[in-house]
Each structure stands twice: as C-alpha cells, then as structure tokens.
C-alpha cells in the first residue's frame, strides 16, 4: 500500500502538470500571427452566409421573381440529368431546409416568371373602345355615363313667296306647324334654334338690300320649350328676299358660341338664293369646318331650277335634300326623318354594345391565356421539385419524414405564386366585367330611351 506521503506526492505532480499545460496553451495562443483571429472570424461569417443562402427566404411572389433561375429550369430541365446530379451529392447529413434549398438551385424558375408577372401588373382592364358620337353627338362622359348633346338649327325662309297659299293655308303657316311638331319630338337633352331670313322689307327691288341683310335668331340655341318656341314662330311673317348663304354663314357663328356636340341644320325654303350669295360654298365651308355641321334642305313647292341649287347645297353640306308640296308631304317628311333617326339609334346601340362586348371578350381571353401559361410554369416547378425529393427518398438519401417536410416547403412556395396569380387575375376580370357591364347597360338604356322617343 502507498503511504500518505506517496499519495500527496502524486497529487502534487498532477497539479503541477495541469498548470504547466495551461501555461503552454496560453503561450501558443499568444504566438499566433496577427490577423489570424480576424481570418477565422471572416471564415465563420462566410460559412454563416452560405448557410443563410440555403434557407428559403422568399415569402412573396416579388421575392421569388428576383431569384436566379435554376441550372436546369425551363426548357433545360431533364429528369435523368437531375438524378445524376443529385447522385453526386450526399444529402444524409442535410436537414429539410438545406435539401429544399439545394433542389431550388437546380430547378427553380425565379426570374422566368417575370414576363408573366409583368403582363398582369401592366394589364389595363378598362374598356378603351370609344363610343361613337353618332347619332346626335352621343359621347362617353368622364363618369362613365353616356351623354347626349345635339344641336338642331331650323333655318326658315321668310321671303315673300312663302305667303303663297296651298290648300287654304300659306306656305309659311304650313311650315311653322310642321317645324313645331318636329322639334317637339326631339329628345329633351337636345338644343334647338330657330333662325329666319328675308323677313324684313319686301320683295321689291327697293328693299333688296334691307331684306338680303335680314337674318335673325328667333329662338336661341337651348332645349325646346313649347310656349316660347310657338311664340317665336308667331313673331314674323313672310316679306322679302332669300339670303340663304348669309343665313348659313350666321348659323356657323351660332354653333361656335353654342354647346359641343352634333350640329344638324334643316333649311326650309321654297326657292333659290336671290341675294347674290353662294349657298353651296357657304354650306361646304360650314360642313368642312371644325363644327362639322350637317345641312339638310327641305324644298317647299320648289321648281326644277330651285331644286337643283338646293340639292347642291345639301350635298355640299353633307346632308340630304327632300322636297314637299303640301302639309301631308311635310308630315311624311318629318315622320321619315324620325324613322331615320330611330334606325340610327338602333344601329348605334347595337354596334357600340357589340364593340364593348368584343373588347371585353378579347381582354378576358388574354387574361385567361396568360394565366394558363403562368400557372403551367408554376405547376411544372412544383412537380419537378416534388419528383426530385421523391427520388432522394427512394435512393435513401433522406427519410420519409424529411421528405414530407421538403414537400411542405415546396407547397408553400407553390401557394405563394398560385395565390398571387388567382387574386390578380380575378381582380382584373372583375374590373373588366364591371366596367363592361356598366357601359353596355348605359348604351342599352340610352338606345332604348332614344328609340322610344323617335318611335312614339
């Protein structure tokens, strides 16, 4: 047996050895070259960054789009090559996040999604088809409603010849009755105006200058008021010469001061220009101006020479020439004009409704096609990642439980993209359908309203 002194001696030796070992270790640390500690720290930081890159940080579609496409993404994908590449690595010591991140470096689409993403972000779901301004100045207002602005000017011949009688009434009396009936049928939103010419002096040579300079607005350009309009018709009688050209020129000024919209002129005359003016040139200048008025001529019991000139005036003014001989003809003419406007509204309503529908269909198809392309790419990425994970499990490079975790991460990525695509495409479709429905309803409502107005 060892004596007490021997035991104490051994313990002392062990203690001294420990002290010496500790000192030696400190000296070794002090002997390291300057900068080694920093280098070791840098390596540790780089390793941490490498580990960080392996973690799935993308949590939005926008972040996924910033990723560099995988080595075998898109058309470069080949299952056999992927398998051979995976066989060259050891996944047994990697966790599910590391395996998932490794698979992404090979298979993810990343920036390849951008062209589809940009389509949906830049797509304009608004209806851009312009609603035609025919008939009657129809236009689309800023609030999305269809508005109407029609300016109708009646130019009535008040020359002496309009005092001639037909069937017990003067031409002037018949013309006034027919005009009042016609403007009374115009839409409430329309503006009407009555201008007369040749209503001063007489048809004697001595009064020619006075009468040829006489053209006057009897009813200002504004919505029809029956009492006021009838009163304006009663404020003059047929007297003088026939300054058609001057009346047309003055009407151009009237429209320039008036409201925007469609400008339509009806000239009611029983003869040709007698004041040395050029009504054909005046009509052409008005029609070709920025006002773009249409001039229709109604010849009242006009001889053949008069009809030729009035026809030329209507043609130069972009309108039509019609002739009447009595009250019945006047009535038929206005009824014909009402039917014409009714048919124009019918065609306007149908054609514009169809144009809006066609744009809606076209844009809806564009959204559908692009969504299909985007969705296929998302699904392909998911399927390829799932297949690679399954392959690693089959090769016993990871457990079933680990594979379940990897599949869960793959699904999360898929859901991010799928949710973005579904929400965005639904939002665009909804806007498109709502705008289209509102505009089609406005067109239909206005069309029905105006057809009823002219059809009554």
C-alpha positions as CSV (number, residue, x, y, z in Angstrom):
1,X,0.0,0.0,0.0
2,X,1.1,3.5,-0.7
3,X,1.9,5.7,2.2
4,X,0.2,9.0,2.8
5,X,3.4,10.8,1.6
6,X,3.4,8.9,-1.6
7,X,-0.3,9.9,-2.3
8,X,0.4,13.5,-1.6
9,X,3.5,13.5,-3.8
10,X,1.5,12.0,-6.8
11,X,-1.3,14.7,-6.3
12,X,1.3,17.4,-6.3
13,X,2.8,16.2,-9.6
14,X,-0.7,16.1,-11.3
15,X,-1.4,19.6,-10.2
16,X,1.9,21.0,-11.5
17,X,1.3,19.2,-14.8
18,X,-2.1,20.9,-15.2
19,X,-0.6,24.3,-14.5
20,X,2.2,23.8,-17.0
21,X,-0.2,22.6,-19.7
22,X,-2.4,25.6,-19.2
23,X,0.6,28.0,-19.5
24,X,1.7,26.2,-22.6
25,X,-1.6,26.7,-24.2
26,X,-1.7,30.4,-23.4
27,X,1.8,30.8,-24.9
28,X,0.7,29.0,-28.0
29,X,-2.3,31.4,-28.4
30,X,-0.1,34.4,-27.9
31,X,2.3,33.1,-30.6
32,X,-0.5,33.2,-33.3
33,X,0.3,35.5,-36.2
34,X,-1.5,38.9,-36.2
35,X,-4.8,38.8,-38.2
36,X,-5.3,35.0,-37.8
37,X,-8.2,35.7,-35.4
38,X,-9.8,38.1,-38.0
39,X,-9.4,35.5,-40.7
40,X,-11.0,32.9,-38.6
41,X,-13.9,35.2,-37.9
42,X,-14.3,36.0,-41.6
43,X,-14.4,32.3,-42.5
44,X,-17.1,31.9,-39.8
45,X,-19.1,34.7,-41.2
46,X,-18.8,33.4,-44.8
47,X,-19.9,30.0,-43.6
48,X,-22.9,31.6,-41.8
49,X,-23.8,33.5,-45.1
50,X,-23.6,30.2,-47.0
51,X,-25.9,28.6,-44.5
52,X,-28.2,31.6,-44.8
53,X,-28.3,31.3,-48.6
54,X,-29.6,27.8,-48.2
55,X,-32.6,28.9,-46.3
56,X,-35.9,29.7,-48.1
57,X,-36.4,33.4,-47.6
58,X,-38.8,34.1,-50.5
59,X,-42.2,34.8,-48.9
60,X,-43.8,36.8,-51.7
61,X,-44.2,36.5,-55.5
62,X,-42.0,39.6,-55.9
63,X,-39.1,38.0,-53.9
64,X,-39.4,34.8,-55.9
65,X,-39.1,36.8,-59.1
66,X,-35.7,38.1,-58.0
67,X,-34.2,34.7,-57.8
68,X,-31.8,33.5,-60.4
69,X,-33.3,30.6,-62.4
70,X,-32.1,27.1,-61.5
71,X,-29.4,25.4,-63.5
72,X,-32.0,23.0,-65.0
73,X,-35.0,25.3,-65.1
74,X,-37.4,25.8,-68.0
75,X,-36.5,24.0,-71.2
76,X,-33.2,22.9,-69.7
77,X,-35.0,20.5,-67.4
78,X,-34.1,16.8,-67.8
79,X,-35.1,14.3,-65.2
80,X,-32.2,11.9,-65.9
81,X,-29.6,14.7,-65.7
82,X,-31.2,15.9,-62.4
83,X,-31.0,12.4,-61.0
84,X,-27.4,12.0,-62.0
85,X,-26.5,15.4,-60.5
86,X,-28.3,14.5,-57.2
87,X,-26.4,11.2,-57.1
88,X,-23.1,13.1,-56.9
89,X,-24.1,14.8,-53.6
90,X,-24.6,13.5,-50.0
91,X,-27.9,14.6,-48.5
92,X,-27.9,12.3,-45.4
93,X,-26.4,15.0,-43.2
94,X,-28.7,17.8,-44.5
95,X,-31.9,18.9,-42.9
96,X,-35.1,19.6,-44.9
97,X,-34.4,23.3,-45.4
98,X,-30.9,22.5,-46.8
99,X,-32.3,19.8,-49.1
100,X,-35.1,22.1,-50.3
101,X,-32.7,25.0,-51.0
102,X,-30.4,22.7,-52.9
103,X,-33.2,21.5,-55.1
104,X,-34.2,25.1,-55.8
105,X,-30.7,25.9,-57.1
106,X,-31.2,23.2,-59.8
107,X,-34.9,23.6,-60.6
108,X,-36.5,26.9,-59.6
109,X,-37.8,29.3,-62.3
110,X,-37.3,32.6,-60.4
111,X,-36.8,35.3,-63.0
112,X,-38.5,33.2,-65.6
113,X,-41.8,34.2,-64.0
114,X,-41.2,37.9,-64.6
115,X,-42.7,38.1,-68.1
116,X,-46.0,36.7,-66.9
117,X,-45.9,38.8,-63.7
118,X,-45.3,41.9,-65.8
119,X,-48.3,41.1,-68.0
120,X,-50.7,41.1,-65.1
121,X,-49.2,44.1,-63.4
122,X,-49.3,46.2,-66.6
123,X,-52.6,44.9,-68.0
124,X,-55.3,47.5,-68.4
125,X,-58.7,46.1,-67.6
126,X,-60.6,49.2,-68.5
127,X,-62.8,49.4,-71.6
128,X,-60.9,51.5,-74.1
129,X,-63.2,51.2,-77.1
130,X,-64.5,54.7,-77.9
131,X,-68.3,55.0,-78.0
132,X,-69.2,56.5,-81.4
133,X,-70.5,60.1,-81.4
134,X,-73.3,59.2,-83.8
135,X,-76.1,59.8,-83.9
136,X,-76.7,63.1,-82.3
137,X,-73.5,63.8,-80.5
138,X,-73.5,60.8,-78.3
139,X,-70.4,60.6,-76.2
140,X,-69.0,58.8,-73.2
141,X,-68.7,61.1,-70.2
142,X,-65.9,61.0,-67.6
143,X,-68.2,59.5,-65.0
144,X,-68.8,56.5,-67.4
145,X,-72.3,57.6,-68.4
146,X,-73.4,58.0,-72.0
147,X,-74.3,61.6,-72.6
148,X,-76.1,63.3,-75.4
149,X,-75.7,66.7,-76.9
150,X,-77.5,67.5,-80.1
151,X,-77.8,71.0,-81.6
152,X,-80.6,71.4,-84.1
153,X,-80.9,74.6,-86.1
154,X,-84.0,75.4,-88.2
155,X,-83.4,78.0,-90.9
156,X,-86.8,79.1,-92.2
157,X,-87.3,81.1,-95.4
158,X,-89.4,84.2,-94.7
159,X,-89.3,85.6,-98.2
160,X,-92.4,86.9,-99.8
161,X,-93.1,83.8,-101.8
162,X,-93.8,81.9,-98.6
163,X,-97.0,83.8,-98.4
164,X,-98.5,81.8,-101.2
165,X,-101.3,79.5,-100.2
166,X,-101.6,75.8,-100.6
167,X,-104.9,74.2,-99.6
168,X,-106.2,77.2,-97.8
169,X,-103.0,77.9,-95.8
170,X,-99.9,79.8,-96.6
171,X,-96.6,78.0,-97.1
172,X,-95.4,79.8,-94.0
173,X,-98.3,78.6,-91.9
174,X,-97.8,75.0,-93.0
175,X,-94.0,75.3,-92.5
176,X,-94.4,76.7,-89.0
177,X,-96.8,73.9,-88.0
178,X,-94.6,71.2,-89.3
179,X,-91.5,72.7,-87.7
180,X,-93.1,72.9,-84.3
181,X,-94.3,69.3,-84.5
182,X,-90.8,68.2,-85.4
183,X,-88.8,70.0,-82.8
184,X,-91.4,68.9,-80.2
185,X,-90.3,65.3,-80.8
186,X,-86.6,66.0,-80.3
187,X,-85.0,64.5,-77.1
188,X,-85.3,66.7,-74.0
189,X,-81.5,66.9,-73.9
190,X,-81.3,68.3,-77.4
191,X,-80.8,72.0,-78.1
192,X,-82.9,73.6,-80.8
193,X,-82.7,77.0,-82.5
194,X,-84.9,78.9,-85.0
195,X,-83.3,81.4,-87.4
196,X,-85.3,83.2,-90.1
197,X,-84.1,85.0,-93.1
198,X,-85.7,87.5,-95.5
199,X,-88.3,88.6,-93.0
200,X,-87.8,92.4,-93.3
201,X,-88.7,94.9,-96.0
202,X,-90.4,93.4,-99.1
203,X,-89.6,91.6,-102.3
204,X,-89.5,94.8,-104.2
205,X,-86.1,95.9,-105.7
206,X,-86.0,98.9,-103.4
207,X,-86.0,96.7,-100.3
208,X,-83.5,94.1,-101.6
209,X,-80.5,95.4,-99.6
210,X,-82.6,95.6,-96.4
211,X,-84.1,92.2,-96.9
212,X,-80.9,90.4,-98.0
213,X,-79.2,91.6,-94.8
214,X,-82.1,90.3,-92.7
215,X,-81.4,87.0,-90.9
216,X,-82.2,86.7,-87.2
217,X,-82.4,84.2,-84.4
218,X,-85.9,84.0,-83.1
219,X,-85.3,81.1,-80.6
220,X,-81.8,80.8,-79.1
221,X,-80.0,77.5,-79.1
222,X,-81.4,75.7,-76.0
223,X,-83.8,72.9,-75.0
224,X,-87.3,73.1,-76.5
225,X,-89.9,75.0,-74.6
226,X,-93.3,74.7,-76.3
227,X,-94.7,78.1,-75.2
228,X,-91.5,80.0,-76.1
229,X,-91.0,78.2,-79.4
230,X,-94.5,78.8,-80.5
231,X,-94.2,82.5,-79.6
232,X,-91.0,82.8,-81.6
233,X,-92.8,81.3,-84.7
234,X,-95.6,83.9,-84.4
235,X,-93.1,86.9,-84.3
236,X,-92.5,87.2,-88.0
237,X,-94.3,86.9,-91.4
238,X,-93.0,86.3,-95.0
239,X,-91.9,89.5,-96.7
240,X,-88.7,89.8,-98.6
241,X,-85.9,88.2,-100.5
242,X,-84.0,84.9,-99.9
243,X,-80.5,85.2,-98.4
244,X,-79.8,81.5,-97.9
245,X,-76.0,81.9,-98.0
246,X,-76.0,84.6,-95.3
247,X,-78.3,82.6,-93.0
248,X,-75.9,79.6,-93.3
249,X,-72.9,81.7,-92.5
250,X,-74.5,83.3,-89.5
251,X,-75.5,79.8,-88.2
252,X,-71.9,78.9,-88.2
253,X,-71.3,81.7,-85.7
254,X,-74.3,80.5,-83.7
255,X,-72.8,77.0,-83.4
256,X,-69.4,78.4,-82.5
257,X,-70.9,80.1,-79.5
258,X,-73.1,77.1,-78.6
259,X,-72.5,73.7,-76.9
260,X,-70.3,70.9,-78.1
261,X,-72.0,68.0,-79.8
262,X,-73.6,67.1,-83.1
263,X,-74.8,70.0,-85.2
264,X,-77.7,69.5,-87.6
265,X,-79.3,72.1,-89.8
266,X,-82.6,71.9,-91.5
267,X,-83.1,74.7,-94.1
268,X,-86.8,75.1,-95.1
269,X,-87.0,77.1,-98.3
270,X,-89.4,77.5,-101.3
271,X,-86.8,78.9,-103.7
272,X,-83.2,79.6,-104.6
273,X,-80.8,82.2,-103.3
274,X,-81.9,85.6,-104.5
275,X,-79.4,87.8,-102.7
276,X,-76.3,87.1,-104.9
277,X,-74.8,84.9,-102.2
278,X,-73.3,81.4,-102.8
279,X,-75.2,79.0,-100.6
280,X,-73.3,76.0,-101.9
281,X,-69.9,77.5,-100.9
282,X,-71.3,78.6,-97.5
283,X,-72.7,75.0,-96.9
284,X,-69.3,73.5,-97.8
285,X,-67.3,75.8,-95.6
286,X,-69.6,75.1,-92.6
287,X,-69.6,71.4,-93.1
288,X,-65.8,71.3,-93.6
289,X,-65.1,73.5,-90.5
290,X,-64.4,72.1,-87.1
291,X,-68.1,72.4,-86.3
292,X,-68.8,69.7,-88.9
293,X,-72.4,70.5,-89.2
294,X,-74.7,68.5,-91.5
295,X,-77.0,70.6,-93.6
296,X,-80.3,69.1,-94.8
297,X,-82.5,71.0,-97.2
298,X,-86.3,70.8,-97.4
299,X,-87.6,72.3,-100.6
300,X,-91.2,73.5,-100.3
301,X,-93.0,73.5,-103.6
302,X,-89.8,74.4,-105.5
303,X,-89.5,74.5,-109.3
304,X,-86.8,72.3,-111.1
305,X,-84.2,75.1,-111.2
306,X,-84.6,75.7,-107.5
307,X,-84.4,72.0,-106.7
308,X,-81.1,71.8,-108.5
309,X,-79.5,74.5,-106.4
310,X,-81.0,73.3,-103.1
311,X,-79.8,69.8,-103.9
312,X,-76.3,71.1,-104.4
313,X,-76.4,73.0,-101.1
314,X,-77.5,69.8,-99.3
315,X,-74.8,67.8,-101.0
316,X,-72.1,70.3,-100.1
317,X,-73.3,70.4,-96.5
318,X,-73.1,66.6,-96.1
319,X,-76.9,66.3,-95.8
320,X,-79.9,65.3,-97.8
321,X,-82.4,67.2,-100.0
322,X,-86.1,66.5,-99.7
323,X,-89.0,68.1,-101.4
324,X,-92.6,68.7,-100.1
325,X,-95.6,70.1,-101.8
326,X,-98.3,70.3,-99.1
327,X,-99.0,69.7,-95.4
328,X,-99.2,65.9,-95.9
329,X,-95.8,65.8,-97.5
330,X,-94.4,67.8,-94.6
331,X,-95.8,65.3,-92.2
332,X,-94.4,62.4,-94.1
333,X,-91.1,64.0,-94.3
334,X,-90.8,64.6,-90.6
335,X,-92.0,61.0,-89.9
336,X,-89.4,59.8,-92.3
337,X,-86.8,61.8,-90.5
338,X,-87.9,60.3,-87.2
339,X,-87.7,56.8,-88.6
340,X,-84.2,57.6,-89.9
341,X,-83.1,58.8,-86.5
342,X,-84.8,55.7,-84.9
343,X,-82.8,53.4,-87.2
344,X,-79.6,55.3,-86.5
345,X,-80.2,54.9,-82.8
346,X,-80.9,51.2,-83.3
347,X,-77.7,50.7,-85.2
348,X,-75.7,52.9,-82.8
349,X,-76.9,50.9,-79.8
350,X,-76.3,47.5,-81.3
351,X,-72.9,48.4,-82.9
352,X,-71.5,50.1,-79.7
353,X,-72.8,47.4,-77.4
354,X,-71.1,44.8,-79.6
355,X,-67.8,46.7,-79.7
356,X,-67.7,46.8,-75.9
357,X,-68.6,43.1,-75.7
358,X,-65.9,42.3,-78.2
359,X,-63.3,44.2,-76.3
360,X,-64.4,42.5,-73.0
361,X,-64.2,39.1,-74.7
362,X,-60.8,39.8,-76.2
363,X,-59.3,41.1,-72.9
364,X,-60.8,38.3,-70.9
365,X,-59.3,35.7,-73.3
366,X,-55.9,37.4,-73.0
367,X,-56.1,37.2,-69.2
368,X,-57.1,33.5,-69.4
369,X,-54.3,32.6,-71.9
370,X,-51.6,34.4,-69.8
371,X,-52.9,32.8,-66.6
372,X,-52.7,29.4,-68.2
373,X,-49.1,30.0,-69.2
374,X,-48.2,31.3,-65.8
375,X,-50.0,28.5,-64.0
376,X,-48.3,25.8,-66.1
377,X,-44.9,27.2,-65.2
378,X,-45.7,27.3,-61.5
379,X,-47.1,23.7,-61.7
380,X,-44.1,22.5,-63.6
381,X,-41.7,23.9,-61.0
382,X,-43.7,22.3,-58.2
383,X,-43.9,18.9,-59.9
384,X,-40.2,18.8,-60.7
385,X,-39.3,19.7,-57.1
386,X,-41.6,17.0,-55.8
387,X,-40.2,14.5,-58.2
388,X,-36.6,15.3,-57.1
389,X,-37.5,15.0,-53.4
390,X,-39.2,11.6,-54.1
391,X,-36.1,10.4,-55.9
392,X,-33.9,11.3,-53.0
393,X,-36.1,9.3,-50.6
394,X,-36.1,6.3,-53.0
395,X,-32.3,6.5,-53.1
396,X,-32.4,6.6,-49.3
397,X,-30.8,10.0,-49.2
398,X,-33.4,11.2,-46.8
399,X,-36.2,9.7,-44.7
400,X,-39.9,9.8,-45.4
401,X,-40.4,12.3,-42.6
402,X,-37.8,14.6,-44.1
403,X,-39.3,14.3,-47.5
404,X,-42.7,15.3,-46.0
405,X,-41.1,18.5,-44.7
406,X,-39.5,19.2,-48.0
407,X,-42.8,18.7,-49.8
408,X,-44.4,21.1,-47.4
409,X,-41.8,23.8,-48.2
410,X,-42.4,23.2,-52.0
411,X,-46.2,23.6,-51.5
412,X,-45.7,26.8,-49.6
413,X,-43.7,28.2,-52.5
414,X,-46.4,27.0,-54.9
415,X,-49.2,28.5,-52.8
416,X,-47.4,31.9,-52.8
417,X,-47.3,32.1,-56.6
418,X,-50.7,30.4,-57.1
419,X,-52.4,32.8,-54.7
420,X,-50.9,35.8,-56.4
421,X,-52.0,34.6,-59.8
422,X,-55.5,33.8,-58.7
423,X,-56.0,37.0,-56.9
424,X,-54.6,39.2,-59.6
425,X,-56.4,37.6,-62.5
426,X,-59.7,37.6,-60.6
427,X,-59.2,41.3,-59.8
428,X,-58.5,42.1,-63.4
429,X,-61.5,40.1,-64.6
430,X,-63.8,41.7,-62.0
431,X,-62.8,45.2,-63.1
432,X,-63.2,44.3,-66.7
433,X,-66.6,42.8,-66.3
434,X,-67.9,45.6,-64.1
435,X,-66.8,48.4,-66.4
436,X,-68.1,46.5,-69.4
437,X,-71.4,45.8,-67.8
438,X,-71.8,49.4,-66.8
439,X,-71.0,50.7,-70.2
440,X,-73.2,48.2,-72.0
441,X,-76.1,49.0,-69.7
442,X,-75.6,52.7,-70.3
443,X,-75.6,52.2,-74.1
444,X,-78.6,49.9,-74.0
445,X,-80.6,52.2,-71.7
446,X,-79.8,55.3,-73.8
447,X,-80.5,53.4,-77.0
448,X,-83.9,52.2,-75.8
449,X,-84.8,55.7,-74.5
450,X,-84.0,57.3,-77.8
451,X,-85.7,54.6,-79.9
452,X,-88.8,55.1,-77.8
453,X,-88.5,58.8,-78.2
454,X,-88.3,58.6,-82.0
455,X,-90.7,55.7,-82.3
456,X,-93.6,57.4,-80.5
